[in-house]
Amino acid sequence: MAGRLDGRRAIVTGAASGIGKASAVLFADEGAKVLAVDLPGKGLEAPKGGYALEIDITDSDAPQRIIETAVGMLGGLDVLFNNAGVSGRWRVEEMTDEQWDRVQAVNVRAPFRIARAVIPELKKSAAGRIINTASVMAEVTDIGLAAYCASKAGVAGLTRTLALELGKFGITANYLLPGAIRTGMTSALWDERPDIAEIWAKKAALRRLGEPEDLARVALFLASDDARFVTGQGLAADGGLTLRC
Ligand SMILES: NC(=O)c1ccc[n+]([C@@H]2O[C@H](COP(=O)([O-])OP(=O)(O)OC[C@H]3O[C@@H](n4cnc5c(N)ncnc54)[C@H](O)[C@@H]3O)[C@@H](O)[C@H]2O)c1
């Protein structure tokens, strides 16, 4: 059976764990050639028929190395999935400059720099796609999440602007707003405090936590031809977490 991404070449960052790993696997299953990117020492694996690049996306030469590897290994690029991210909980009054800066560096500065570096290759594609992972925290908040929320609101603004600037080249740019998803980012706390996981699950209309594949399927939609007329949009995949005020 034909795959939904047959012939497509994709970069997925944060692909050693959680949403990125599930997406790299699903994209490859759907026929894409995938370059999986993550930090060294995280157990990153190349997805079926694809490649792996261990790198810190905040390194100054990371965007160049990522696009050079994609062009060298995949022969070009159709889909950039900027998904790697970090969180952190510090009240504003106690947060250091370094804590603030690291969250912005990983979550919004690196995706901007990687997107900028890949635009020339995406312009050559017949179906260029940028998908960025924001969060429901781009639109709401919680105590201690100022740095994270600011970074994810930044991802939303960056993506809308990319959509506007790149539409004339047939390139779409959209962002995901995941809710409470069981991944490397959340499972340590939730394993230790199942009561917290239960609160998040109960808050969602669907009464459960999200799984990485729930998000990978939305990323697949945005990467595929099904989303060819969708651009500049944030797609919440949160089980209805944010419906209630
Ligand atoms: N899990 C949730 O509930 C949730 C909710 C909303 C948004 N998100 C977002 O989803 C995205 C994926 O996170 P996840 O939940 O799958 O968590 P995760 O921790 O399982 O995966 C994130 C991956 O990003 C990688 N990464 C972090 N810093 C990096 C760097 N400097 N260079 C390269 N790779 C780096 C990590 O090593 C990790 O493998 C993130 O952007 C996160 O903010 C997650």
The ligand as an SDF file (V2000), in Angstrom:
LIG
                    3D

 44 48  0  0  0  0  0  0  0  0999 V2000
    5.1190   15.8910   27.0110 N   0  0  0  0  0  0  0  0  0  0  0  0
    4.2480   16.8580   27.0750 C   0  0  0  0  0  0  0  0  0  0  0  0
    3.2880   16.8130   27.8770 O   0  0  0  0  0  0  0  0  0  0  0  0
    4.3780   18.0540   26.1410 C   0  0  0  0  0  0  0  0  0  0  0  0
    3.3520   19.0070   26.1550 C   0  0  0  0  0  0  0  0  0  0  0  0
    3.4400   20.0880   25.3170 C   0  0  0  0  0  0  0  0  0  0  0  0
    4.5270   20.2380   24.4780 C   0  0  0  0  0  0  0  0  0  0  0  0
    5.5190   19.3160   24.4930 N   0  0  0  0  0  0  0  0  0  0  0  0
    6.6500   19.5420   23.5820 C   0  0  0  0  0  0  0  0  0  0  0  0
    6.8390   18.3910   22.7950 O   0  0  0  0  0  0  0  0  0  0  0  0
    8.1910   18.3850   22.3000 C   0  0  0  0  0  0  0  0  0  0  0  0
    8.7620   16.9920   22.4600 C   0  0  0  0  0  0  0  0  0  0  0  0
    8.9090   16.7210   23.8320 O   0  0  0  0  0  0  0  0  0  0  0  0
    8.4910   15.3240   24.4860 P   0  0  0  0  0  0  0  0  0  0  0  0
    7.3450   15.5890   25.3520 O   0  0  0  0  0  0  0  0  0  0  0  0
    8.4400   14.2700   23.4570 O   0  0  0  0  0  0  0  0  0  0  0  0
    9.7180   15.1390   25.4980 O   0  0  0  0  0  0  0  0  0  0  0  0
   10.9880   14.1680   25.4560 P   0  0  0  0  0  0  0  0  0  0  0  0
   11.8510   14.6620   26.5660 O   0  0  0  0  0  0  0  0  0  0  0  0
   10.5430   12.7550   25.4730 O   0  0  0  0  0  0  0  0  0  0  0  0
   11.6670   14.4770   24.0500 O   0  0  0  0  0  0  0  0  0  0  0  0
   12.3550   15.6680   23.8050 C   0  0  0  0  0  0  0  0  0  0  0  0
   13.6540   15.3290   23.0980 C   0  0  0  0  0  0  0  0  0  0  0  0
   14.3190   16.5640   22.7540 O   0  0  0  0  0  0  0  0  0  0  0  0
   15.7060   16.3320   22.9200 C   0  0  0  0  0  0  0  0  0  0  0  0
   16.4530   17.5660   23.1260 N   0  0  0  0  0  0  0  0  0  0  0  0
   16.3680   18.4090   24.1870 C   0  0  0  0  0  0  0  0  0  0  0  0
   17.2830   19.3820   24.0690 N   0  0  0  0  0  0  0  0  0  0  0  0
   17.9510   19.1520   22.9040 C   0  0  0  0  0  0  0  0  0  0  0  0
   19.0200   19.8050   22.2700 C   0  0  0  0  0  0  0  0  0  0  0  0
   19.5830   20.9030   22.7840 N   0  0  0  0  0  0  0  0  0  0  0  0
   19.4750   19.2950   21.0950 N   0  0  0  0  0  0  0  0  0  0  0  0
   18.9230   18.1780   20.5710 C   0  0  0  0  0  0  0  0  0  0  0  0
   17.8960   17.5260   21.1300 N   0  0  0  0  0  0  0  0  0  0  0  0
   17.4270   18.0080   22.3000 C   0  0  0  0  0  0  0  0  0  0  0  0
   15.7850   15.4520   24.1690 C   0  0  0  0  0  0  0  0  0  0  0  0
   17.0350   14.7940   24.2800 O   0  0  0  0  0  0  0  0  0  0  0  0
   14.6090   14.5230   23.9690 C   0  0  0  0  0  0  0  0  0  0  0  0
   14.9730   13.3090   23.3300 O   0  0  0  0  0  0  0  0  0  0  0  0
    8.9260   19.4690   23.0810 C   0  0  0  0  0  0  0  0  0  0  0  0
    9.0800   20.6080   22.2710 O   0  0  0  0  0  0  0  0  0  0  0  0
    7.9930   19.7570   24.2350 C   0  0  0  0  0  0  0  0  0  0  0  0
    8.1470   21.0650   24.7380 O   0  0  0  0  0  0  0  0  0  0  0  0
    5.4710   18.2250   25.3050 C   0  0  0  0  0  0  0  0  0  0  0  0
  1  2  1  0
  2  3  2  0
  2  4  1  0
  4  5  1  0
  4 44  2  0
  5  6  2  0
  6  7  1  0
  7  8  2  0
  8  9  1  0
  8 44  1  0
  9 10  1  0
  9 42  1  0
 10 11  1  0
 11 12  1  0
 11 40  1  0
 12 13  1  0
 13 14  1  0
 14 15  2  0
 14 16  1  0
 14 17  1  0
 17 18  1  0
 18 19  2  0
 18 20  1  0
 18 21  1  0
 21 22  1  0
 22 23  1  0
 23 24  1  0
 23 38  1  0
 24 25  1  0
 25 26  1  0
 25 36  1  0
 26 27  1  0
 26 35  1  0
 27 28  2  0
 28 29  1  0
 29 30  1  0
 29 35  2  0
 30 31  1  0
 30 32  2  0
 32 33  1  0
 33 34  2  0
 34 35  1  0
 36 37  1  0
 36 38  1  0
 38 39  1  0
 40 41  1  0
 40 42  1  0
 42 43  1  0
M  CHG  2   8   1  16  -1
M  END
$$$$
